[in-house]
Amino acid sequence: MKYQELMKEVEGVGKLKLSEQENFYRDVLNESSNDLEVVVAATFYLGMAYYYEGNFNKAKEIIEPIILQYQSMPFVRELISAFNLMGVMLYYDGANVSSRYYYERHI
């Protein structure tokens, strides 16, 4: 699958259930003919699906490999978005930990 083909499919796939989205993106990632742009985009959108479902840990687990290897990844908008999404998830994780600490100590 080419990057442009994936972008045409993304909007329709986003309306499916999480399990169907996961199957689609896993199939895309398992194709051996994919270029790195497709891998980055499919990984990002799979992570976004979990993020929208509220499963931040799974989303971080999926997106983390492209964040860690960003220097060898092609520059596509999904790579920048992956950094932003990771920052949001880490911020909310930190806020959650801080608020739990506050309530345990002060209430």
C-alpha positions, -999 to 999 in steps of 0.1 A, spaced: 0 0 0 12 35 -8 9 65 15 -17 82 -6 -39 51 -7 -36 48 31 -47 85 35 -78 78 14 -87 49 37 -80 65 70 -112 85 73 -135 55 66 -115 33 89 -118 58 117 -156 52 118 -152 14 125 -150 -3 158 -116 -5 175 -111 -41 168 -118 -36 131 -95 -5 130 -68 -26 147 -72 -54 122 -69 -29 93 -38 -12 106 -21 -45 116 -27 -58 81 -12 -26 66 18 -29 89 23 -66 81 26 -59 43 62 -64 33 59 -38 4 53 -8 27 76 21 27 84 39 59 59 67 54 31 41 54 45 25 85 47 58 104 12 68 94 -4 34 101 13 32 135 2 67 144 -34 61 134 -35 28 153 -22 46 184 -48 73 179 -76 47 178 -65 35 212 -62 71 224 -97 79 214 -109 47 233 -91 60 264 -64 34 265 -34 57 269 -10 30 279 -17 9 247 -15 41 226 19 49 241 31 14 236 22 15 199 36 50 192 68 48 212 88 29 186 85 56 160 92 83 185 124 65 196 136 60 161 124 93 147 158 102 132 155 72 108 119 79 100 107 100 70 93 134 78 56 131 74 29 150 94 20 119 114 55 118 129 51 153 143 16 144 154 30 113 172 53 136 192 24 158 201 1 129 211 29 114 232 33 147 250 -4 150 257 -6 115 271 25 120 293 11 153 305 -22 137 315 -4 107 331 17 132 352 -14 152 361 -32 120 372 -3 109 393 0 144 409 -37 146 417 -37 111 432 -7 122 454 -25 154 464 -57 136 474 -38 109 493 -18 134 513 -42 163 517 -76 149 519 
